[in-house]
Amino acid sequence: MNHIKPYRLFESVEKESIGLIDKFKRDYGTDLDMKLKPYQIEIINKAFSHFDKKFIKNRIQKIKLKDLGGVHGKWTDTEKKHQMTLNPTIFDFKRQFDSYVPYKIFVIVHEIGHCIDHIEKISYSKKWQAISGWKKCDINDRIPEGYDRYIEKRKGREEAGPKKSDWVYKEGSNFCRKYSSRNPREDFADSFAFAVFKDYDKFEGEGGKEKLQIIKELLSKI
């Protein structure tokens, strides 16, 4: 019986990854981390397939892998770098939302949402921020009456920034999930991802319906 030697198996996987990385670059104009394995690239492909190639192409310069502790993904939109960073642990998550959306796909679409927000400036707009009454509020300042602030209680989240958000929102505001209430950017990225997957039950109350309508209008253009 013939056995494939370990180094040959590794070489085969490496060649397959390089081919998939090259194809992804041609399709989307995005450089993928060379450490990505074929099954991980396939998951990223599934997330990107929800979008029109003409729109998304060249929008994200690079996707890299990095241990982010308890943070699952990160978007960097500095002037010289438009980069998505993914925690390698997400690719083996078994968790799904009630709508049967795999969490690993949700994380990537959420980060794509940050990219699109960087382009379209939805969460930066007065219209979006007015829905939940978003206001800047230094982490050391007292919260105004009638407002609330997101405080991170999960461990290992240092990469996401300070535990206290420097934004506050009106009490009773509607959000797709708790993390959405961190700031307008996360509010948009979460709302965007749930809308992409047509998980409309997450949009509760008048505020939720307003956010969903804004995102549906955006999705019709992209």
FENTA-V115129 format. One record per run of one state. SS is the DSSP state (H for helix, E for strand, - for the rest). FROM is the first residue (numbers start at 1). TO is the last residue. If there is no record, write none. Layout:
BEGIN
((SS FROM TO) (SS FROM TO))
END
This chain:
BEGIN
((- 1 5) (H 6 28) (- 29 30) (E 31 32) (- 33 37) (H 38 48) (- 49 52) (H 53 56) (- 57 61) (E 62 65) (- 66 72) (E 73 78) (- 79 80) (E 81 86) (- 87 87) (H 88 92) (- 93 95) (E 96 96) (- 97 101) (E 102 102) (H 103 120) (- 121 125) (H 126 132) (- 133 134) (E 135 136) (- 137 146) (E 147 151) (- 152 157) (H 158 160) (- 161 163) (E 164 170) (- 171 177) (H 178 182) (- 183 183) (H 184 196) (- 197 199) (H 200 202) (- 203 204) (H 205 221) (- 222 222))
END
